[in-house]
Amino acid sequence: MRMFLAAVFCSLFSLSGAAQQPALDKLVEQELPALVSTYKAIHAAPELSHHEEKTSALVAQQLRGLGYEVTEHVGKYPNADWKGYGVVAVLKNGAGPTVLVRADMDALPVEEQTGVAYASRVHSKNDAGVDVGVMHACGHDIHVSSLIGTAKMLAQLKEQWRGTLVLIGQPAEEMIDGAKAMLADGLYTRFPKPDYAVALHDTPDLEAGKVGFTAGYALASSSSVEVILRGRGAHGSRPEASKDPIVLAAEYILAIQTIVSREKSPFDPAVVTVGSIHGGTRPNIIPDEVRLQLTVRTYKEEVRQQILASLERIARGVALAGGVPEDRAPIVKASATEYTPAMYNDPALAARVAAAMKKALGAENVVETPPVMGSEDFGAFGLEDRKIPTFMFGVGAIDAARLTAMKQSGTPVPSLHSSLFWPTPEPTIRTAVKAMTAAVLDLLKK
């Protein structure tokens, strides 16, 4: 009898799960035209980091209209007298776990070259006061549209889950300080603290209709470092009277290449990149200093600290070898604000969510992908020592026909942050909403 009852229970459970999928598919298809329209409107009106005023207002309005309890202007930045544009929406549905779902909202200072009908023509002043083109070149418009779609699905499917849903519209991901600003403004004290935190990111590396995931380390930490190599200026005709910081900079850039190749284990991935170098004003003047801006990316914190120490040691060594006096020693400073930890996907959570997505999308459309050295500040929502399990998955953004055509013509697939990047809206949003809704339904299942 017990075996019979168990079999009946399993059968009913299976039928219930099977019945959920057509219902979700139908709901997504009903909402898809409106979501695509929202996506195109956001894409055409992008806003830079720290300036997401209209985008955050749209998110708040949409979620409030669905019955969520919405709070705007969540975000506290160091030494700033203004609040960020973070949005927090809470929907309580009885006793159960708390799940946080995050979407980032900011765009990039990129002049769009896609040629699509809804392309951005926006120009704005960046934080340095320079006029720049603005574009959603990283797909945050897809993320926002998918968050709204997921919110709609879960509001309509409340009978299928129990617990608390916390939706986050996050500003300033591209500046990697938006998550920290929201946490600093009491995100986990003013609002329910999550048991799980999940997010998605579109990617041109997968065709639309597929999602990809990585268990464990998925994205690297990112640290911005400024190096000032100081010397002694002189006339270009009298280099012997100088301590030439431009020569020192050239030696330094070559010397730091050995950090990754010779100072750390090859089993610990790391990247050290010099992205900016500025020095001098005229061809006949040896300047007093040269400024370099670097990025350091690692998975392990101890490796990051090792590299930061090496950057300072090598700078001092180059200066010493060049005869620079101690009072003109180099200055090496890692930014306290332009830093984000590595994105670590909790393996147990990754396995659970991947299984739920396979049921929703088909096993052939959920694939494991290798980790990359790009960075994201979503990992900060897991807090130090990974107190909260986090999981981010990728959503394919380029339809198969476009990918095939590009391969046949030898045209490179535009990457994220490219002026030519544009997702195929319908299949990307459809897949994103179905995958995220399935994930949350599993984590909050009755």
C-alpha positions as CSV (number, residue, x, y, z in Angstrom):
1,M,0.0,0.0,0.0
2,R,2.8,2.4,0.9
3,M,4.5,1.7,-2.4
4,F,1.2,2.3,-4.2
5,L,0.6,5.6,-2.5
6,A,4.1,6.7,-3.1
7,A,3.7,5.9,-6.8
8,V,0.4,7.8,-7.0
9,F,2.0,10.8,-5.2
10,C,5.0,10.8,-7.6
11,S,2.7,10.5,-10.6
12,L,0.6,13.5,-9.4
13,F,3.7,15.6,-8.7
14,S,5.0,14.8,-12.2
15,L,1.7,15.7,-13.8
16,S,1.6,19.0,-11.8
17,G,5.1,19.9,-13.0
18,A,4.2,19.1,-16.6
19,A,1.1,21.2,-16.3
20,Q,3.1,24.2,-15.1
21,Q,5.2,24.4,-18.3
22,P,2.4,25.0,-20.9
23,A,0.9,27.6,-18.5
24,L,4.3,29.4,-18.3
25,D,4.9,29.1,-22.0
26,K,1.4,30.6,-22.7
27,L,1.9,33.5,-20.2
28,V,5.3,34.4,-21.6
29,E,4.0,34.5,-25.2
30,Q,1.1,36.7,-24.1
31,E,3.5,39.2,-22.5
32,L,6.3,39.0,-25.0
33,P,5.1,41.8,-27.4
34,A,4.9,44.3,-24.5
35,L,8.3,43.2,-23.1
36,V,9.9,43.6,-26.5
37,S,8.4,47.1,-26.8
38,T,9.7,47.9,-23.3
39,Y,13.1,46.6,-24.3
40,K,13.3,48.8,-27.5
41,A,12.2,51.9,-25.5
42,I,15.0,51.3,-22.9
43,H,17.5,50.6,-25.7
44,A,16.7,53.9,-27.4
45,A,17.0,55.9,-24.1
46,P,20.1,54.6,-22.3
47,E,21.5,56.2,-19.2
48,L,25.1,56.2,-17.9
49,S,26.1,54.8,-14.5
50,H,24.9,56.9,-11.6
51,H,22.3,58.6,-13.9
52,E,19.7,55.9,-14.3
53,E,16.8,58.2,-13.4
54,K,14.3,57.4,-16.1
55,T,15.1,53.7,-16.3
56,S,14.7,53.2,-12.5
57,A,11.4,55.1,-12.6
58,L,10.2,52.8,-15.3
59,V,11.1,49.7,-13.3
60,A,9.5,51.1,-10.2
61,Q,6.3,52.0,-12.0
62,Q,6.0,48.6,-13.7
63,L,6.6,46.6,-10.5
64,R,4.4,48.7,-8.4
65,G,1.6,48.2,-10.9
66,L,2.0,44.4,-10.4
67,G,1.4,44.6,-6.7
68,Y,5.0,44.7,-5.5
69,E,6.0,46.9,-2.6
70,V,8.5,49.2,-4.2
71,T,11.2,51.5,-2.8
72,E,13.2,53.8,-4.9
73,H,16.5,55.6,-4.5
74,V,18.3,52.8,-2.7
75,G,22.0,53.3,-2.8
76,K,24.6,55.1,-0.6
77,Y,27.9,56.1,-2.1
78,P,31.0,57.1,-0.1
79,N,31.6,60.8,0.2
80,A,28.5,61.6,-1.8
81,D,25.5,63.7,-0.8
82,W,23.2,62.1,-3.3
83,K,21.4,58.7,-3.3
84,G,21.6,56.2,-6.0
85,Y,18.9,55.0,-8.3
86,G,18.5,51.5,-6.9
87,V,15.0,50.0,-6.9
88,V,13.8,47.3,-4.5
89,A,10.5,45.5,-5.0
90,V,9.2,43.0,-2.5
91,L,6.3,40.5,-3.0
92,K,5.4,38.4,0.1
93,N,3.5,35.2,-0.5
94,G,3.3,33.3,2.8
95,A,6.0,31.4,4.7
96,G,9.0,30.2,2.8
97,P,12.5,31.1,1.6
98,T,13.5,34.5,0.3
99,V,14.9,34.8,-3.2
100,L,16.6,37.9,-4.6
101,V,16.5,38.5,-8.4
102,R,18.7,41.2,-9.7
103,A,18.9,43.2,-13.0
104,D,21.4,46.0,-13.8
105,M,20.1,49.1,-15.5
106,D,23.1,51.3,-16.6
107,A,24.5,51.8,-20.1
108,L,28.0,52.5,-21.5
109,P,29.7,55.6,-23.0
110,V,29.7,54.0,-26.5
111,E,28.4,55.5,-29.8
112,E,26.0,53.0,-31.2
113,Q,26.7,51.7,-34.8
114,T,24.2,48.9,-35.1
115,G,21.8,50.6,-37.5
116,V,18.7,49.0,-35.9
117,A,15.5,51.1,-36.1
118,Y,15.5,51.7,-32.3
119,A,19.2,52.5,-32.0
120,S,20.3,54.9,-29.4
121,R,21.1,58.5,-30.6
122,V,21.7,59.7,-27.0
123,H,24.6,61.8,-26.0
124,S,25.4,62.8,-22.5
125,K,28.1,64.2,-20.3
126,N,30.2,61.7,-18.5
127,D,31.5,62.2,-14.9
128,A,34.5,64.1,-16.4
129,G,32.2,66.5,-18.2
130,V,33.0,65.1,-21.7
131,D,30.2,64.6,-24.2
132,V,29.9,60.9,-25.1
133,G,27.5,58.7,-27.0
134,V,25.5,56.4,-24.8
135,M,24.5,52.8,-25.7
136,H,23.2,49.7,-24.0
137,A,26.2,47.8,-25.4
138,C,26.1,45.2,-22.6
139,G,22.5,44.2,-22.8
140,H,21.3,45.7,-19.5
141,D,18.1,46.6,-21.4
142,I,17.5,42.9,-21.9
143,H,18.1,42.4,-18.2
144,V,15.6,45.0,-17.2
145,S,12.9,43.8,-19.6
146,S,13.4,40.2,-18.4
147,L,13.1,41.3,-14.8
148,I,9.8,42.9,-15.6
149,G,8.7,39.8,-17.4
150,T,9.7,37.5,-14.6
151,A,7.9,39.8,-12.1
152,K,4.7,39.5,-14.2
153,M,5.0,35.7,-14.4
154,L,5.6,35.2,-10.7
155,A,2.8,37.6,-9.8
156,Q,0.4,35.6,-11.9
157,L,1.7,32.2,-10.7
158,K,1.4,32.9,-7.0
159,E,-0.5,29.7,-6.4
160,Q,2.6,27.8,-7.4
161,W,5.1,29.3,-4.9
162,R,5.5,30.3,-1.2
163,G,8.0,32.7,0.3
164,T,9.3,36.2,-0.4
165,L,10.5,37.6,-3.7
166,V,12.9,40.5,-3.7
167,L,13.5,42.1,-7.1
168,I,16.5,44.5,-7.6
169,G,16.9,47.1,-10.2
170,Q,20.6,47.8,-9.7
171,P,22.4,51.0,-10.9
172,A,26.1,51.4,-11.8
173,E,27.1,47.9,-12.5
174,E,29.5,49.2,-15.2
175,M,31.2,51.2,-12.5
176,I,31.2,48.1,-10.2
177,D,29.9,50.2,-7.3
178,G,26.1,49.8,-7.6
179,A,25.8,46.6,-5.6
180,K,28.0,47.9,-2.8
181,A,26.0,51.2,-2.7
182,M,22.8,49.3,-2.2
183,L,24.2,47.1,0.5
184,A,25.7,50.2,2.2
185,D,22.2,51.7,2.2
186,G,20.8,48.9,4.3
187,L,19.6,46.5,1.6
188,Y,19.7,43.5,4.0
189,T,18.4,45.4,7.0
190,R,15.7,47.5,5.5
191,F,14.4,44.6,3.3
192,P,14.2,40.8,3.7
193,K,17.6,39.2,3.6
194,P,17.7,36.5,0.8
195,D,18.4,32.8,1.2
196,Y,19.4,32.8,-2.5
197,A,20.4,35.5,-5.0
198,V,20.2,34.9,-8.7
199,A,20.8,36.9,-11.9
200,L,21.3,36.5,-15.6
201,H,23.4,38.1,-18.2
202,D,22.9,38.0,-22.0
203,T,25.9,36.8,-24.1
204,P,26.7,36.7,-27.8
205,D,28.7,33.5,-27.2
206,L,25.4,31.4,-27.2
207,E,22.7,31.4,-29.7
208,A,19.3,32.7,-28.7
209,G,17.1,30.0,-27.1
210,K,20.0,28.6,-25.0
211,V,21.3,29.4,-21.6
212,G,24.7,28.6,-20.1
213,F,26.0,28.2,-16.6
214,T,29.2,27.6,-14.7
215,A,29.5,26.0,-11.3
216,G,32.1,27.5,-9.0
217,Y,34.2,30.5,-10.1
218,A,32.4,32.0,-13.1
219,L,33.7,35.6,-13.4
220,A,36.9,37.2,-12.0
221,S,37.3,39.9,-9.4
222,S,38.3,43.3,-10.8
223,S,40.6,45.9,-9.2
224,S,41.4,49.2,-10.8
225,V,45.0,50.4,-9.9
226,E,46.6,53.7,-10.6
227,V,50.4,53.9,-10.8
228,I,52.3,57.2,-10.8
229,L,55.9,56.9,-11.9
230,R,57.6,60.1,-10.9
231,G,60.9,61.3,-12.2
232,R,62.6,64.6,-12.9
233,G,61.6,66.7,-15.9
234,A,64.1,68.3,-18.3
235,H,64.6,69.7,-21.8
236,G,64.3,67.0,-24.5
237,S,67.9,67.8,-25.6
238,R,69.3,67.1,-22.1
239,P,68.1,63.7,-21.0
240,E,71.1,63.4,-18.7
241,A,69.6,66.1,-16.5
242,S,66.4,64.1,-16.1
243,K,65.1,61.0,-14.5
244,D,62.8,60.1,-17.4
245,P,59.5,58.7,-16.2
246,I,58.5,57.8,-19.8
247,V,61.4,55.4,-20.0
248,L,60.6,54.1,-16.6
249,A,57.0,53.5,-17.7
250,A,58.2,51.5,-20.7
251,E,60.4,49.4,-18.5
252,Y,57.6,49.0,-15.9
253,I,55.0,47.9,-18.4
254,L,57.3,45.2,-19.7
255,A,58.4,44.1,-16.3
256,I,54.9,43.5,-14.9
257,Q,54.2,41.0,-17.6
258,T,56.3,38.6,-15.6
259,I,53.9,38.7,-12.7
260,V,51.4,36.4,-14.3
261,S,53.9,34.3,-16.2
262,R,56.5,33.8,-13.5
263,E,55.2,34.8,-10.0
264,K,52.0,32.7,-9.7
265,S,50.8,29.2,-10.3
266,P,49.5,28.6,-13.8
267,F,46.5,26.9,-12.1
268,D,45.4,30.3,-10.7
269,P,44.1,32.4,-13.6
270,A,45.0,36.1,-13.6
271,V,45.1,39.1,-15.9
272,V,47.1,42.3,-15.5
273,T,46.3,44.9,-18.2
274,V,47.5,48.5,-18.6
275,G,44.6,50.3,-20.1
276,S,45.7,53.9,-20.0
277,I,49.1,55.7,-20.0
278,H,49.4,59.5,-19.9
279,G,52.6,61.5,-19.7
280,G,54.1,64.6,-21.2
281,T,52.8,67.6,-23.2
282,R,55.4,68.3,-25.9
283,P,57.9,66.3,-28.0
284,N,60.9,68.3,-26.6
285,I,59.9,68.2,-22.9
286,I,60.7,65.2,-20.6
287,P,57.9,65.3,-18.1
288,D,58.0,65.0,-14.3
289,E,55.7,62.0,-14.1
290,V,53.7,59.4,-16.0
291,R,50.3,58.0,-14.9
292,L,49.1,54.5,-15.7
293,Q,45.7,52.9,-15.1
294,L,45.6,49.1,-14.7
295,T,43.1,46.4,-14.2
296,V,43.8,43.3,-12.2
297,R,41.6,40.2,-12.5
298,T,41.8,37.0,-10.5
299,Y,39.5,34.4,-9.0
300,K,41.3,34.0,-5.6
301,E,41.6,36.8,-3.2
302,E,45.1,35.7,-2.2
303,V,46.3,35.9,-5.8
304,R,44.9,39.4,-6.1
305,Q,46.8,40.5,-3.0
306,Q,50.0,38.9,-4.4
307,I,49.6,40.8,-7.7
308,L,48.9,44.1,-6.0
309,A,52.1,43.7,-3.9
310,S,54.1,42.8,-7.0
311,L,52.9,45.9,-8.8
312,E,54.2,48.1,-6.0
313,R,57.5,46.1,-5.6
314,I,58.3,46.3,-9.3
315,A,57.5,50.0,-9.5
316,R,59.9,50.8,-6.7
317,G,62.5,48.5,-8.3
318,V,62.3,50.2,-11.7
319,A,62.5,53.6,-10.0
320,L,65.5,52.5,-7.9
321,A,67.3,51.1,-11.0
322,G,66.6,54.4,-12.7
323,G,68.2,56.5,-10.0
324,V,65.0,58.1,-8.8
325,P,65.4,59.6,-5.3
326,E,63.3,58.3,-2.5
327,D,61.2,61.5,-2.3
328,R,60.1,60.8,-5.9
329,A,59.3,57.2,-5.3
330,P,56.4,55.7,-7.3
331,I,52.8,55.8,-6.0
332,V,50.8,52.7,-6.5
333,K,47.2,52.8,-5.3
334,A,44.4,50.2,-5.7
335,S,41.0,51.8,-5.9
336,A,38.7,51.1,-2.9
337,T,35.6,51.8,-5.0
338,E,36.5,50.4,-8.4
339,Y,36.7,46.8,-7.1
340,T,34.4,43.9,-7.1
341,P,34.9,40.3,-5.8
342,A,34.9,37.2,-8.0
343,M,31.6,35.9,-9.1
344,Y,31.3,32.4,-7.5
345,N,28.3,30.3,-8.4
346,D,27.4,28.1,-5.5
347,P,27.7,24.5,-6.9
348,A,24.6,23.1,-5.2
349,L,22.5,26.1,-6.2
350,A,23.9,25.9,-9.8
351,A,22.9,22.3,-10.0
352,R,19.4,22.9,-8.7
353,V,18.7,25.9,-10.9
354,A,20.2,24.2,-14.0
355,A,17.8,21.2,-13.4
356,A,14.8,23.5,-13.2
357,M,15.9,25.4,-16.4
358,K,16.3,22.1,-18.3
359,K,12.7,21.2,-17.5
360,A,11.6,24.6,-18.7
361,L,13.7,24.9,-21.8
362,G,14.8,21.4,-22.7
363,A,18.0,19.7,-21.6
364,E,19.6,20.5,-25.0
365,N,19.2,24.2,-24.4
366,V,21.0,24.3,-21.0
367,V,24.8,24.0,-21.4
368,E,27.8,24.2,-19.2
369,T,30.2,27.0,-20.2
370,P,33.8,27.7,-19.1
371,P,34.6,30.5,-16.6
372,V,35.8,33.9,-18.0
373,M,38.0,36.7,-16.7
374,G,35.3,39.3,-17.2
375,S,33.9,40.9,-14.0
376,E,30.5,41.7,-12.5
377,D,29.5,43.2,-9.1
378,F,26.6,40.8,-8.6
379,G,28.9,38.6,-6.5
380,A,28.8,41.3,-3.8
381,F,25.2,40.4,-3.0
382,G,26.6,37.1,-1.6
383,L,28.5,39.1,1.1
384,E,32.0,38.2,2.3
385,D,32.9,34.5,2.6
386,R,29.8,33.7,0.4
387,K,27.3,33.9,3.2
388,I,24.5,33.9,0.7
389,P,24.5,31.4,-2.2
390,T,24.6,33.2,-5.5
391,F,24.1,32.0,-9.1
392,M,24.3,33.9,-12.4
393,F,23.6,32.3,-15.7
394,G,24.1,33.4,-19.3
395,V,21.3,33.8,-21.9
396,G,22.1,33.5,-25.6
397,A,21.5,36.7,-27.4
398,I,22.1,36.2,-31.1
399,D,19.7,34.1,-33.3
400,A,21.0,31.1,-35.1
401,A,20.5,32.6,-38.6
402,R,22.6,35.7,-37.8
403,L,25.3,33.6,-36.2
404,T,25.4,31.3,-39.3
405,A,25.5,34.3,-41.7
406,M,28.4,35.9,-39.8
407,K,30.4,32.7,-39.7
408,Q,29.8,32.2,-43.5
409,S,30.9,35.7,-44.3
410,G,33.8,35.7,-41.8
411,T,32.3,38.6,-39.9
412,P,33.3,38.5,-36.2
413,V,30.4,38.2,-33.7
414,P,30.2,41.6,-31.9
415,S,31.2,41.2,-28.3
416,L,29.6,42.9,-25.3
417,H,30.7,46.5,-25.0
418,S,31.0,46.7,-28.8
419,S,29.3,49.5,-30.7
420,L,27.9,46.8,-33.0
421,F,26.4,44.6,-30.4
422,W,22.6,44.1,-30.5
423,P,20.7,41.1,-29.1
424,T,17.8,39.5,-31.1
425,P,15.0,40.7,-28.8
426,E,12.2,38.2,-29.0
427,P,14.0,34.8,-28.5
428,T,16.4,36.4,-26.0
429,I,13.7,37.8,-23.7
430,R,11.5,34.8,-24.1
431,T,14.3,32.5,-23.0
432,A,15.4,34.8,-20.2
433,V,12.0,35.1,-18.7
434,K,11.2,31.4,-18.9
435,A,14.6,30.4,-17.4
436,M,14.5,32.9,-14.5
437,T,10.8,32.2,-13.7
438,A,11.5,28.5,-13.7
439,A,14.5,29.0,-11.4
440,V,12.5,31.1,-8.9
441,L,9.5,28.7,-8.9
442,D,11.8,25.9,-8.0
443,L,13.5,27.8,-5.2
444,L,10.2,28.9,-3.8
445,K,8.2,25.8,-4.6
446,K,5.3,24.9,-2.3
